[in-house]
Amino acid sequence: MAQVMYRKPAAKALARMPAKIAQAFRDAFSAIAEGKEAGLDICRLQGRPGYRLRIGGYRAIYERLENGGVVVVVLRRPPLILAVRFQTVRLGLRGSRFIEGVAAGAGP
């Protein structure tokens, strides 16, 4: 049976995340080590060796070993990106032309 090894930052992140998500990652890595990748959200990384596994809002970067084992490099949740809508508003008149500006969070 292939082995799953966690690097120190990945092991710390696994210990800090919610138990349900942590168990899902453990199960997924066990399945990957056994060659059962069907149904998992996995893609090969571009520009560097390794793969990305996504479960919910969490991502894991891992590498496969020649003996079939898996080394988990990083486990993390990407930072939240706050989307702010911008709308052009009229600020005033200067001569016969309107001056336009941008107001954050203005509705349609």
C-alpha positions, 0 to 999 in steps of 0.5 A, a space after each residue: 500500500 502506498 504511503 501519504 506523507 505531509 510536510 510540516 506546513 500541510 500537517 499544521 494546516 490540516 490540524 487547524 481546519 474544520 474536522 469535516 474538511 480535514 477528514 475529506 482531505 485524508 480520505 482523498 489522499 488515501 484514495 489518490 495513493 491507492 490510484 482511485 482518483 475518479 470523482 476528485 477535483 484534481 488538475 496538474 500544475 502548470 510551470 512546476 511539478 505537482 498537482 492541485 486537489 480542491 475540496 470546497 474552498 480549500 486547496 492542496 498542492 501535492 506531489 506523487 512519488 515513484 512508488 505510488 506514494 503522495 507527499 502533501 506540500 501545502 494545504 490552505 484556503 485561498 484568501 477571500 476576494 471582496 468584489 466591489 461594484 463601481 458605478 459612474 456618477 455625475 459629480 457636477 457641471 463645469 462649463 457645458 460638460 459633466 465631470 464624471 467620477 467613480 463611486 464605490 458600492 453605488 447601486 445601479 
